[in-house]
Amino acid sequence: MISSIASSSSSSNLNALASSSGNFSITGNESESTLNIREKQKDALKKMLNLNTPIPMNTTANEPVWKLFIYDRYGQDIVSPLMNIKELREFGVTLHMQLHSDREPIPDVPAVYFVMPNDENIMRICQDFRNHLYDHYHLNFISPISRAKLEELASAALQANCVTNISKIYDQYLNFISLEDDVFILRHSDKDKISFYAINRPANQEPEIEFIMDHIVDSLFSFFVTLGVVPIIRTPKGNAAEMVGEKLDKRIRENLRDTKNTVFNGSDIQRLGVSSLSLMFTRPLLIILDRSFDMATPLLHSWTYQSLLHDVLDFKLNQVFIKESNSSDNNDSQKVMKKSKMTAYDLSNQDKFWNQHKGSPFPQVAESIQEKLDSYRSSEEEVKRLKSEMGLDGNIPDAAISLLTDNTHKLNSAINTLPNLLETKRIIDLHTTVASAILEHIKNRKLDVFFEIEEKIIASKGHLDQKSALTPLELIRDPNAGTPEDKMRLFIIYYLHHNFSDAEYEQYVAELRNVGCDLSPIEYVKRCKFLANPAASSSVSSSNQNVDSIFQSLGGGTKTVNMFSKLMSQGSQFVMEGVKNLVVKKHTLPITRVTDALMEAKSTPETDEFRYFDPKVLAKAQNLYGEDGGTFGSSSSPSSKNPFQDAIVFVVGGGNYIEYQNLVDYCKTKSKSSPKHIIYGSTEISNAQRFLSQLKKLTNEMI
């Protein structure tokens, strides 16, 4: 059946799935960094929407072929952070629909499918065949489709007599989500299936663990196919990260063995830009870490714009959802109705203000918004003044006639800048709304106080000055400070950096119980701390060294808090005196120090025992590393001590924007002669609330 379909159309590709994908398609300007996963994945999507034909570089685009775009929820999650409606229109998409929605037949127009090859989707595609919905089917699968499911499609096409309507079938290898040029996650829909909780459930059996690991490896394999490189892999021993590293190494190696059908053959190399071409010959380092290596950072109260936003607001797939203000409504019934209305705001890489300030301390963001607003008002007033002088708002005064020509020129110039002015106003309004929503949480929950005391905990390595103005216990007791979750986060951070006596521990637990905290997360954290090092004193000492002054790296210390107090006292004003003089100290988080050691090929106690995998070392390595049943091409030490310029840092069990920003800051410290490019990835980006809830569930399932 497969061969009959393949022969029915010259453009079919049923028997050459591995060579599909278009992962090297380049249609726009190259980024300065050779590692730009967002552009790589977007280029692959553009090629797919171009009916899987290359898009010529530096040529005027032809009139697009009008088409329908059919996707499932996984495809929607992948596309939505990368392409908006306008961009889809530019590639000829006249209508985009969910695969499982009610759809009417539309003849003559090709239908481009972008879906996962799961049972539910295959059944629906077969139903589309039977209903003869479209004349041309371009089937693109996010992950490779199995032979059995391919035969199921072939059988349905034959029975529906629509074999000649199937134009192309492709494996796209796009099973991941690019959020930034240098940030990706594996899943948004069904992310619970590969979460920290799912991986660490006490009741997990081997088949369940294998299922989770295989899903993670499938996505990472897609990532490297899209990026177009074979990495060197480093992992710690004895956890999920090692298992992922082993499986990924095996998956890539097996694909490389089949030299005719390998997806790493660079068949599209002639269309690559210079930086992409160089990437083909400079292999990046893949560092895979387990979330349990640092459980404090995901719970910290941050002070930078992006991480604060993700902590206190509903932020997902580069959209933030905020309740619409009802302050201008006088009708009580309308107020109630508006309270439940959420407005979505896009925070994309096209937003220059967001790109510039997402990693800035929040007080600095507030001042920048005020400066932008003042600049906009000045431009607006200039237009009004010119209109007044020219008499466009009334009669032209005699004294103004002689200035008419000059002012007309100025007004025309002002009008020409109007589109930019309107876009500036939109950006100002957006970030004013977002910053105001964040500010409300800071004021209501005293997040500045939590930030300050957590910074002191880590800076003092858990040994707080007894004469401190405020202790963690006093903040926990404060009925006006934070939510029960805020207080639990504070306690866990303190617990991970401080040696508690039994009496002190019981005192804290009693206070947490009194303020309504769910104590469940504590037990799981206690177990992890004990397993990391049964000797509590050495564990705390090591932990303190690993995260020494972490919180200052998130945007500043007490001085920042003092500055922000002025902001809060001014209501809705974003003016902050003295913020420009703020010196933000930068320190490295545990993830950044491990990354630095591995990229620079340094010998450190933290990384000396990391495993080393090179998927390009094929069967010839069997005699070296395979005799004891180990993985081919794996060892505990790299074969080369050369530093790496490019790295992908991936966290199994969930990442966060705090770690991402710390890695960004690390790259900025490197000189132009030895730059570093890092992509940060994780199974998901989770905020403290979600991570805390997973700790709670794990405790409840502990035996």
N, C-alpha and C positions, 0 to 999 in steps of 0.2 A: 504493500500500500504506500509506503514511504517513497519508494522509487517512482511509483506512478504519479504521485503529486509532484515530485521533483522534476519530472520530465514534462509536466503540463505547462510550466511557465519558465521562460528563460531567466527570469529574475528570482526564481525561488532559490532558497538556500537551506533546504531541510537537511541536507547531508553534509553541510560544512558549518555547523553551528559554532565551533570553536574559533573560527576565523572571522567572526562577525564583529560586532560591538563598536567599532569606530572610536576606540579609546584615545587615539592620537590626533583626533580632528582638532585643528586650530583655526579659529575664524576671526579672532580679535587680536588686539595687541597683547603681547606677552607681559606678564607681571615681572617686576624686578626680581622676585624670588623664583627660583626654579621649581620650588615646591608650592604650587598653587592648586590645591585640589578642587576648589570651587570652580575655577575656570576650566579645568580638565573635565569635570563632570558636566558642566554646562555645555562645553563644546560637543561632548558625546550626545547630549540631548538634542542639540541643534542638528547634528548630523542625522539622528534618528527622525526628527521632524522633517528633515529634507529627504525623507524616504530612503534613508541609509545610503545616500550618495554623498561623496565629498563636497565640501563647500570651498570653492576656490578662494585663495588668499589674494588680497590687494586687487580685487576685481569688483566691478559693479554687480550687485546681486541681481539675478534675473527675477522676473515676476514669480512669486511663489505659487506652488501648486496648492489649490484650496483643498482642505482636508478636515476630517473629524479627528478628535483626540479622545480616546477612551482609556481610562485609567482606573485602577483600584485604589484603595486607601493608602497602600504602600507607595504606589506611584505618585499619588498626590503629595504625600509627605516629602518625596524626593524633589519633585518639580517646584513646589510652592516657594521654597526659599531661594530658588535660582532664577525663575522666570515669572514675570507678571503677565497680566492679560495682554498688555500692549506688545510685549515681546513674542507671545504666542501668535498674535495676529500677524506680526512681521514674517512669521514662518508659515503663514497660510492657514492657521487654525481658525476656522469659522465657528466651531462649536466644540466645547469640551464637556464630557459627561462621565459620570461614574459607571463602571462596568455593570454594576448590579442595580442601576436605576432602570425605570421603564423607558425604553427607547423605541422610536418608530423607524420603519425602513426609510433610508435616504439613499436613493440611487445616484450613480455617476460619480460620487465623491469618494475618494479613498479614505479608509478608516485606519488610523494608526493606534494600535493597542500598546499599552505600557503597563504590564501587570506581573504579579508573581505567578509562577507556574504551579499553583496549588490546586487541589482537587476541586474546590469550589469555583475557582476562576476557569479552569479547563471545562467544567460542565457548562458554565455560562457561555463560553465562546462556542462550544458545540451547539448550544441552543441558538446562538446568533446565526450559525451556519444553517440550521434547519429553518429558521425564520427568514432567511435570505435578506438580512437587514442591509447589507452593503454589497457593492459590486467588486470592491478591491479591499482585501484584508492584508494589512502589514502588521504582523504579530511580533512584538518585541517583549521579551521576557527579562525581568529585572535580574533574576538568577538563572543559571542554565536549566533548561527543561530536560527531564529524564527521557530516556528512550521509550519507556512505557507510555508516558503522557503524550509524547510525540506521535506514537502509533494510535493513541486514542483520538487525537485531532485528525489524523489521516483517515481513520475509519469514519468519523463523523462527516468529514468533507466528502468522502465518496458516497456515503448514504444520502447526503443532502444534494449531491450532484453540483457541488460548488468548488471542485478541485481547481478549476482554472481561475477562480476568483481569489485564491490565496497567492498574493504576490511575493511576500517574503516572510520568513521566520528567522528571528535573530535572538541570540543570547547577548544581552547588553552588558552584563557584569557591572551593574550599577546599584547593588544592594547595600547602599549606605546613604547618609544624608549629609551634604556639605552645608554647614551653617555660616562659615566664614572662609576666606582664602586659606586659613590655616586652622580651621576647626571642623571636625566631623563627628557624627554619632552613627551608631548602627541602626537604631530603630526608634520610632516615635510611637506608631501604632503597635500594640502588643509588646511594649517595652518591658512590661512586667515579666515576660517570659525569659528575659536575659538580665534581670536586675540583680543587685547585690543580694537581695533576699532570695531570689530564685536559685542563685549559685550556691548560697551557703545554708540552705535549709537542712536541718539535721536529718530529716526524713528522706533526703535524696538517695536514690539508688543509682547504681552505675549507669543504667540506660538513660536515666533522666539527666545525669551529668553529661553524658556523651551527646545527648540531644542539644543541650545548651551550648556546649563547646563547639559542636559542628555548626550551629547557627552563627556563632561569633566568627569562626574561621571562614565560613562562606562569605561573610561580609568583608572581612579583612582581605581575603583573596580578591574580591571584586575591587576593593580600594586600590590594590597594587596593580591590577590589570589596567584600571583607569589611569593611574599615575604613570604606568608604563615602565616600572622598574622592579628589579628583584632585590629585596633588602638583605642586609645582614641583621640577624635577630639576636637580641639579648634578653634573657628573662631571669628572675630569681628562681631559686629551687623550692619545690615542695608546695606549690599552690596552684590556683587556677591559671595564673599567668604562664607558668611553665607548661601546663597542658595545652594551652592555646598556641604557644610557641612551637611545641612539638608537632601538633597537627597542621599548623600553617606551613612549617618547614616541609613536611611530608607532601602536602597538597601542591605546593609550588614545585617541588622537586619532581613529582610524578608528571606534572604538566610539562616541565622542561625536557623530560626524557623523550616525549613524543615531539621530535623536532619539526615534523611536518605540520602538526596541528597546534603547537603551543601558542598560547595567547600572548606570549612575551617575545614574539618574533620580530616586532618593529616593522611590520609590513607597510605601515603608513608613514615611515620615517621621512619620505620625501616631502611631506607636508608639515614637518615640524619646524618650529622656530629655532633660533640658535640656542637659547637657554634650555629648551626642551631637549635638543640634540645633546647638549653637554650632560644633561641629567642621565641620558642613556649610558654614559660611561663613568659617572660618579655615583656609585651606589649609596643610598641612604642607610642610616642605622634605624632599625625598629626596636624600640625599648617597650616591652610589655610589662606592666606592673599590676599588682592586685590591690584593690581598694583597701584591703585590711592593713596594708603597709603604713597607712597614715589615716587614722580615723578622726583626727582632730580638725584638720583643715575643712572638711565638708560641713562642719557645724559652726564655724566661726561667723561672727557678725562682721561683715565687710564694710569698707568705707569707699569703695570705688563704684562708679556709676553703673556699669554693666552687672557686676556681681550683686550690688545692692538691689537693683531692679529685679534681678532674677530671684533674690531672696524674699522680697516683700510683695511683689506683684505677680500676676499670671503671665509669664513670658515663655512662649514656646514657638519653635520654628521661626524665629526672628520677628514674631509679632507679640506685642504686649496688649493685654486686654484690661481696660480701665472702666470703672463705673462712670456713667455720664453724670456730670454735675447737674444738680437741680436747683441751684441757688437762685436762679433768676425766675423760677416759677412761683406764682402766687397761689395757684390752685393746688390744694392738698392732694386731691385725687391724682392729678398729673404728677405730683412729686412722688407718690407711692409707685406709680407706674414706671417712672423714669429710674427709680432706684435699682430696678432689676435689669436695666438695659446696659449692656457692655459694649464698648466701642473698641475696635481693634486698630492699632497703630503699627505700621511697618517700620522696622528699624533695620534697614538694609545697608549694604556697602555703598549704595548711591547717596546716602545721607552723609555729607561731609562732616557735619557737626558730630554725628554719632561716631564716625571713624576717628575723629580727632580726640574725642573726650570720653569714650566708653571705658577707658582705663584710668581716667583721672579721678582724684578724690572728689567726693560729692560737693563740698563747698566750692571747689574750683569750677565745677560744672555750673553751679548756681550763679556764680559771678559771670561766667562766660555767656550764659543765657541773658543776663541783664545787659551785658555789653552789646550783644547782638540786637536786643530789643531797642536799646538807645540808638544804635546805628540805623536801624530800620525807621524809627520815628524821625530821625534827622533827615533821612532821604525823603520820607513822606512829606515832611514840612517844607522841604525844598520845592517839591512839585506844587504844593499848594501855594507857596509864595510866588512862583513863576506864573501860575494861573491868575493870581490876584493882580500882579503887575501888568499882565497882558489884558486884563479886563474880561477874562473868560468867565468870571463869576459875577459879572455885572457890566456897567458902562465903562468904556475905556477912557480914563482920564487924559486930558490934553498933555500932561507932563510925561505920560508913558508912551506916547506915539513914537517919539524919537528912539526909544529903546526897543521898539517892537521887533525889528529884524534880529537884533542880538538875542533877545529873550525867546523868540521863536526857535532859533537854533538850539538854545539851551533846553527848551521844553521838548523839542523833538528828541534830543539826546536822552532826556529823562524818560520819555515815553518808550524809547527803544530798550531801556533797561527795566521796563515795567514787568516783563515776564520773570526776570531774575528776582525782582523785588517781591513779587507775589510768592515765588517759591521760597524766598527767605522768610517771608511771613508764615508760610505753612510750616516750615521747619521750626521756627520760633514757637509757634502755637503748640506744635507737637511736643517739643521738649519742655515747654512750660507746663503743659498738662502732666507729662510723665514725672517731671521733677517735683511738681506740687503733690502728686500722689505719693511719691517716695517720702517727701517731707512730712506729710501727714502721719505716715507710719513711724517715722523717726520721733516725732513729737509725742505721739500717743503712747509709744512703747519705750521711750527713753533709750533708743538704740545707740545714741551717742555715749551714754553711760556704760552700756554693755561693751561697746567697742573699746572704751578707755580701760575698763577693768580687765578685759581679756588681753589687751596689749600688755598690761602690767604683769599679768600672770605669766605670760610667755617670756617677756623680757627678763623677769626675775627668776625664770626657771622653776616656777611654782613656789618660790619662797617670798611671799609678799611681806612687805614691811608692816609690822604690827601697828605702826602708827599711821597707816594709810587712811586717807579721808573716808574711804568706803571699802568695805571688804565684800567678797562674794556672798557671804552669809547675809550681810545687811541688805544687799541688793535683792537677794532672793526674798527677804522678808518685806521689802517695799511693795505695798499693794498697788502703787501707781506705776510700777516699773515692769514693762514687758508682759508677755503672755506666759502661761506655764511652760510652753515650749521654749521660749527664750531663756527661761531660768534653768530648764533641764540642759539646754545646750551649754550654758555657762558652767554648770556643775560638771558635766562630762569633760569639758576642756580643762577645768581645774583638776579633776580627778586624774586625767592623763599626764599631768605635769607636777603632781604633788603627792608626797607620801602621807596618807591619812592615817592617824591613829584610829583605833576602833571607836573610841569615844567621839572623836571629831567626825568620823564618817557617819555615825548614827545621828549626830546632831544635825548634819546637813540633810540626811535622808528624812528626818522628822520634819524639818522646815519645808522641804520640797513637798512632802505629803500634805502639810497644812495649807499650802497655797494651791493645792489642786493638781499637782504634777502627776502624770502617769509615770510610775517608777520602772516600768518594764524595760526601757532601753539600758538601764544601768547594769543589769545582770549580764547581758551579752558583752558589753564593753569590758566588764570585769574579767570575763572569761578570755576575751581576746588579749587583754593586757597580761594576764597570767601566762597564756600560751606563748606570747611573744618573748617573755622572759620571766620564769617563775620567781626569780629574785627581784622583789619589788623595787628595792633601792636602785639596783643597776638598771632596771627597766626605766624608771623615772629619769635617771641621769641620762640614759641614752636618748630617751624621748626628748628631753629638754635640749640636748645638743642638736638633735635633728631639726627642731623647730624654734631654735633660739631667735627671739624677737620676730617671729613670723608676722605677728599682727601689724607691726610697723610697716611691713612690706605691702600691706593692703591699703595704704594711703596716708599714713602719718600717725602721730601719737596724741598726747594730751593737748598739744598746741592746736591741733585740728579741732578737737572737741571744743576748746575755748572759743575758737573762731566761729564754730557753728552755733554756739550759744547766742552770739550776736545776731546771726541769721534768724534764729527762731524767735527772737524778741521783736523782730521787725515784721511779723505777720507774713504777708504774701510777698514782701520784697525779697529780691535775691541779691541785694547788695551786701558784700562782706568786706569789712575793713581789714586790711593787712594780710589778706590771703595770698597776695603775690609774694610776700616775704616768707611764706611757709616753705621750709626745707623738708622734703619727704625722704626719709631714710629708706633704702632698699635692702632687703635681706633675702636670702634664698630659702624657699620651701624645701622640704625633703625631696619632692619630685624633681625640683630644679637641680639640687646638688647631685642626685643620682645621674641625671641627664648630663650634667657637666662632666662628671667623672668618666662616663662611658664615651661621650663624644670626644673628649680630650685624651682618651686612653690612659687615664690616671689609675694608679693602684690605690684603692681605698678599702677599708674593712667592709663597707656597705656593698661594694660591687665586685670584689675579688672572686666571690663564689658564684657570680652570675653565669648562667649557661650561655654558650655561644653556638649559633646555628648559621650555616651558610648553605642555602638551598642549591647553590650552583656547584657545590661539591657533591657529585653524583655517586654512582655505584663504586667508583674507584676508592672511595673513602671507607668502604666496608671493612677492609683489613685494619684500618686505623681505629675506627670508632664503633663498628658494628658487631664485633665478635662477642661482646658481652650483652648483646641484645639492645644496645643503645641506638640512638638515631644516627643515621649516616650524616656526616658533616657536622656533628655536634661535639662540643667539648666544653670545658670550663674556662678556657682561655682563648683569646683571639689569635689568629695566625699572623696578624699584622698589628703593629702598635701605632699606625698612622691615625691622626685625628680625623673626625668626620665633620664635614661642613653641613650636611643635611641630616635631619632626624625626624622620625615620627614617634611621638610618645603616646602610648595607648594604655588606658586604665580599664582593666576588667572589673566591672561592678559599679561603674559610674564615676564621672568626673565632675568638675565644677569650674565656674569662671574665675575663681580665685587662683587656682593652679594655672589656668590658661594665661591669665594676666602676668603671673610671676615668670612664666616662660618667655612671654613677649618682652618683659623688662630685661630678662637675662640676655636675649638676643641683641637688644639695644646697647648693651654694654660692650659688645664685641667690636673690634676695629674693622675698618673697611678692608684691611689686608687679610683678615681672617674672619670673615662674617659667618654667622650661624643662621640657618633657616630651620625652623621647627614647626611641624604640624602637630596639634594636640587633638587626640581622639579618645573616645570612650564609648562604652556600650550605651550610655545615655548621659545627658547633663542633668544632674539632680540637685535641687536646692536642699537646704538644711531640713525643711519640714518633711520632705519625702524621705531623706536619708534617716531621719529620726523615726519615722513610721516603720521603716524596714527593720531598724534595730529592735523596735517594739515587737514586731511580728516574729523575729528570730528568737527573742527571749521567750515568747509565749509557746514556742515549739521546742524549746530546749528540754531534753529529757533529764 
